[in-house]
Amino acid sequence: QVQLVESGGGLVQPGGSLRLSCAASGSIVSRYAMGWDRQVPGKQRELVARITSGGSTAYADVVKGRFTISRDNAKNTVYLQMNNLKPEDTAVYYCKQNRATGNYWGQGTQVTVSS
């Protein structure tokens, strides 16, 4: 059974940084495309960043240059380093694993950017 557990969210001031972690069990993160999505109440969930099994990365335009997705194969964990955070980055962030048979999601972690 695939489980994705996010951690690292919290309250941070504008301009600050956070690092989100997604620890996987029941699957090997390096074998699949992994990603981070985020959702604000009343809005659709949106892609933030993605890393393929081959290590290629992609980002939403609004986070390019500020966020970095990475993977630690030894820890079977995916990270999202978020720098220069803005109030509009406030959302619940979800870890996702893409498979041909469907996607798996974590429970989400809240990120709040506010002074």
ZATI-352047 format. One record per residue (C-alpha): residue number from 1; residue in one letter; x negated, y, z. Coordinates in nm, 4 decimals. Each point is the difference from the previous one (the first is absolute). Layout:
residues N
{site NUM 'A' {X Y Z}}
...
end
This chain:
residues 115
{site 1 'Q' {0.0000 0.0000 0.0000}}
{site 2 'V' {-0.1397 0.3353 -0.1068}}
{site 3 'Q' {-0.0237 0.2666 0.2675}}
{site 4 'L' {-0.1284 0.3538 -0.0474}}
{site 5 'V' {-0.0516 0.2047 0.3152}}
{site 6 'E' {-0.0735 0.3718 -0.0282}}
{site 7 'S' {-0.1649 0.2099 0.2661}}
{site 8 'G' {-0.1707 0.3355 0.0360}}
{site 9 'G' {0.2887 0.2385 -0.0442}}
{site 10 'G' {0.0691 0.2883 0.2317}}
{site 11 'L' {0.0216 0.3743 0.0392}}
{site 12 'V' {-0.2729 0.2124 -0.1540}}
{site 13 'Q' {-0.0443 0.3707 -0.0701}}
{site 14 'P' {-0.0136 0.1332 -0.3559}}
{site 15 'G' {-0.3484 -0.0483 -0.1381}}
{site 16 'G' {-0.0615 -0.3004 0.2220}}
{site 17 'S' {-0.0712 -0.3617 -0.0868}}
{site 18 'L' {0.1419 -0.3411 0.0736}}
{site 19 'R' {-0.0931 -0.3504 -0.1070}}
{site 20 'L' {0.2768 -0.2526 -0.0466}}
{site 21 'S' {-0.0706 -0.3716 0.0165}}
{site 22 'C' {0.1955 -0.2899 -0.1438}}
{site 23 'A' {-0.0958 -0.3378 0.1429}}
{site 24 'A' {0.1244 -0.2959 -0.2004}}
{site 25 'S' {0.0714 -0.3536 0.1104}}
{site 26 'G' {0.1273 -0.2871 -0.2075}}
{site 27 'S' {-0.1653 0.1408 -0.3106}}
{site 28 'I' {-0.3370 0.1192 -0.1242}}
{site 29 'V' {0.0057 0.3685 -0.0855}}
{site 30 'S' {-0.2777 -0.0263 -0.2585}}
{site 31 'R' {0.2134 -0.2306 -0.2153}}
{site 32 'Y' {0.2800 0.2486 -0.0545}}
{site 33 'A' {0.0631 0.3622 -0.0787}}
{site 34 'M' {0.0560 0.1853 0.3259}}
{site 35 'G' {0.1400 0.3443 0.0508}}
{site 36 'W' {0.1354 0.2676 0.2256}}
{site 37 'D' {0.3376 0.1584 -0.0542}}
{site 38 'R' {0.1733 0.2633 0.2081}}
{site 39 'Q' {0.3558 0.1030 0.0631}}
{site 40 'V' {0.1708 0.3050 0.1422}}
{site 41 'P' {0.3591 -0.0362 0.1266}}
{site 42 'G' {0.2440 0.0660 -0.2818}}
{site 43 'K' {-0.2622 -0.0423 -0.2716}}
{site 44 'Q' {-0.1234 -0.2909 -0.2082}}
{site 45 'R' {-0.3072 -0.1903 0.1029}}
{site 46 'E' {-0.2992 0.1164 -0.2042}}
{site 47 'L' {-0.3344 -0.1494 -0.0880}}
{site 48 'V' {-0.2941 0.1611 0.1750}}
{site 49 'A' {-0.2950 -0.2202 -0.0909}}
{site 50 'R' {-0.0719 -0.3393 -0.1457}}
{site 51 'I' {-0.2983 -0.2349 -0.0254}}
{site 52 'T' {-0.0069 -0.2961 -0.2371}}
{site 53 'S' {-0.1518 -0.3393 0.0685}}
{site 54 'G' {-0.2930 0.1140 -0.2130}}
{site 55 'G' {-0.0504 0.3085 0.2147}}
{site 56 'S' {0.1369 0.2663 -0.2343}}
{site 57 'T' {0.1839 0.2794 0.1756}}
{site 58 'A' {0.2781 0.2397 -0.0932}}
{site 59 'Y' {0.1576 0.2917 0.1839}}
{site 60 'A' {0.3028 0.2212 -0.0157}}
{site 61 'D' {-0.0955 0.3429 -0.1327}}
{site 62 'V' {0.1032 0.1676 0.3242}}
{site 63 'V' {-0.2601 -0.1932 0.2027}}
{site 64 'K' {-0.2885 -0.0232 -0.2490}}
{site 65 'G' {-0.3216 0.1258 0.1502}}
{site 66 'R' {0.1396 -0.0214 0.3542}}
{site 67 'F' {0.0925 -0.3677 0.0488}}
{site 68 'T' {-0.2154 -0.3064 -0.0546}}
{site 69 'I' {0.1188 -0.3601 -0.0080}}
{site 70 'S' {-0.2491 -0.2747 0.0792}}
{site 71 'R' {-0.0130 -0.3662 0.0908}}
{site 72 'D' {-0.2104 -0.2022 0.2439}}
{site 73 'N' {0.0099 -0.3579 -0.1231}}
{site 74 'A' {-0.1720 -0.1365 0.3109}}
{site 75 'K' {0.2719 0.1502 0.2207}}
{site 76 'N' {0.2765 -0.0673 -0.2518}}
{site 77 'T' {0.1080 0.3606 0.0515}}
{site 78 'V' {0.0877 0.2916 -0.2255}}
{site 79 'Y' {-0.0572 0.3598 0.1076}}
{site 80 'L' {0.1276 0.3415 -0.0961}}
{site 81 'Q' {-0.2308 0.2841 0.0988}}
{site 82 'M' {0.1980 0.3232 -0.0017}}
{site 83 'N' {-0.1872 0.3305 0.0171}}
{site 84 'N' {0.1137 0.3603 -0.0143}}
{site 85 'L' {0.3496 -0.1037 0.0958}}
{site 86 'K' {0.2889 0.2318 -0.0781}}
{site 87 'P' {0.3470 0.0293 0.1556}}
{site 88 'E' {0.1471 -0.1457 -0.3190}}
{site 89 'D' {-0.1942 -0.3217 0.0653}}
{site 90 'T' {0.2322 -0.0659 0.2926}}
{site 91 'A' {0.1729 -0.3331 -0.0656}}
{site 92 'V' {0.0163 -0.3647 0.0960}}
{site 93 'Y' {-0.2855 -0.1767 -0.1739}}
{site 94 'Y' {0.0449 -0.3598 -0.1133}}
{site 95 'C' {-0.2582 -0.2542 -0.1027}}
{site 96 'K' {0.0984 -0.2071 -0.3011}}
{site 97 'Q' {-0.1256 -0.3139 -0.1677}}
{site 98 'N' {0.0909 -0.0472 -0.3655}}
{site 99 'R' {0.0617 -0.3494 -0.1278}}
{site 100 'A' {0.1487 -0.1290 -0.3224}}
{site 101 'T' {0.2774 -0.1569 0.2089}}
{site 102 'G' {0.0773 0.3198 0.1885}}
{site 103 'N' {-0.1388 0.2455 0.2509}}
{site 104 'Y' {-0.0727 -0.0256 0.3698}}
{site 105 'W' {0.0253 0.2985 0.2337}}
{site 106 'G' {-0.1164 0.0857 0.3448}}
{site 107 'Q' {0.2227 0.1595 0.2618}}
{site 108 'G' {-0.1424 0.3475 -0.0593}}
{site 109 'T' {-0.1877 0.2506 0.2099}}
{site 110 'Q' {0.1056 0.3596 0.0604}}
{site 111 'V' {-0.2325 0.2833 -0.1001}}
{site 112 'T' {0.0957 0.3472 0.1154}}
{site 113 'V' {-0.1998 0.3052 -0.1056}}
{site 114 'S' {0.0947 0.3005 0.2066}}
{site 115 'S' {-0.1531 0.2817 0.1991}}
end
